[in-house]
Amino acid sequence: MIASTPIQIERTTTPKPKPPQDKLGFGIYFTDHMFIMNYTAEFGWHRSRIVPYQPITLDPAAKVFHYGQTVFEGLKAYKTADGRVQLFRPDANMKRMNRSNDRMSMPPIPTELALEAIKGLAKIDQDWIPDGEGNSLYIRPFVIATEALLGVQPSLEYQFIVIMSPVGAYYPEGINPVKIFVESHYVRAMVGGVGEAKTAGNYAAGLKAQDAAKDQGYTQVLWLDGAEHKYIEEVGSMNVFFKIDGTVYTPALNGSILDGITRNSVIRLLKHWNVPVVERVLSIEEIYEAGKNGKLEESFGTGTAAVISPVGELNWRGEKLIINGGKTGQLSEKIYNDLTGIQYGKLEDPFGWMIEVH
Ligand SMILES: *Cc1c(COP(=O)(O)O)cnc(C)c1O
């Protein structure tokens, strides 16, 4: 492995106009540069470079197209009020990427090199980090199998690419609860499968249920376990939490649940505040029971894009459960304010989560 290769930089000669700050949306616009690096069995990771944002050319037989050997990550860069640029826990993303790579029989990427790539790219395109409440720069590292060979074996060639997109506030009108359909037919993942890897097929497999839920007026689905359709896994592509009688519960990581960095950060924040938090198997039945007994106080999803997404309503087999009167709970709001406060440099960061880009 040639981990010490310096990153070559080719700057664009035709910078793009920046999009209007109030119309950013999510993943629509891309910055002027991208990072790219190649892997071959012979040379390991090599040719690390930052180049103008551009299309890539692949052989139609590239394995990623046929057998889905691919992994992605998602993290954000924030601009603070005094103009500093900081990343939220990028080391955690790179460690998770390597766990995903391992599950998908893909080679690990030296964490230091991947971090250097992300920092270098965020620095060169720092003018693209929008300021303004709630705006940020979404960073999408991904790895694809590029060997042109139709045999079903791990690819011997890969590319690691990082692209970046300025994104708008997830809640332009303030944090808002969503309605969630509890999915009893389709499943997202199975224990022993690839649910804990951030790999493309998991998301393709979820679209059908997501579309059906949307047709019925629900924003997303709540996934139950693949074996019995009884135990709670995730909401859409977020981890999920429930506050019951003063204690916060979230499904324990079991191999089919993605190990969210926001999930981990929320657990650490709650422990820091001495709020009881429990990771264990959680059935949908006990959530409904807690709801009926008046003990279910709040529920929320967690993920990089939204940070916190309060759940105001569940629908399980036609039975609706309204949570906290369909309003954002106090604890959900406090977690949201504190996490985003740390991310935007407005609050102290007692955990050392923020990494400044110089
Ligand atoms: C990315 C993702 C999450 C959230 O992870 P974060 O690191 O908090 O962004 C949760 N579930 C799934 C399925 C995901 O893909």
The ligand as a MOL file (V3000), in Angstrom:
LIG
                    3D

  0  0  0     0  0            999 V3000
M  V30 BEGIN CTAB
M  V30 COUNTS 15 15 0 0 0
M  V30 BEGIN ATOM
M  V30 1 C -26.2720 6.5230 6.5730 0
M  V30 2 C -27.3720 5.7580 7.2310 0
M  V30 3 C -27.8160 6.0190 8.5400 0
M  V30 4 C -27.3450 7.1940 9.3340 0
M  V30 5 O -25.9900 7.2130 9.5420 0
M  V30 6 P -25.2640 8.5790 9.9460 0
M  V30 7 O -23.8560 8.1920 10.0800 0
M  V30 8 O -25.8780 9.0340 11.2080 0
M  V30 9 O -25.5360 9.5370 8.8200 0
M  V30 10 C -28.7620 5.1740 9.0980 0
M  V30 11 N -29.2890 4.1580 8.4030 0
M  V30 12 C -28.9150 3.8870 7.1410 0
M  V30 13 C -29.5240 2.7450 6.4490 0
M  V30 14 C -27.9560 4.6900 6.5270 0
M  V30 15 O -27.6020 4.4420 5.2710 0
M  V30 END ATOM
M  V30 BEGIN BOND
M  V30 1 1 1 2
M  V30 2 1 2 3
M  V30 3 2 2 14
M  V30 4 1 3 4
M  V30 5 2 3 10
M  V30 6 1 4 5
M  V30 7 1 5 6
M  V30 8 2 6 7
M  V30 9 1 6 8
M  V30 10 1 6 9
M  V30 11 1 10 11
M  V30 12 2 11 12
M  V30 13 1 12 13
M  V30 14 1 12 14
M  V30 15 1 14 15
M  V30 END BOND
M  V30 END CTAB
M  END
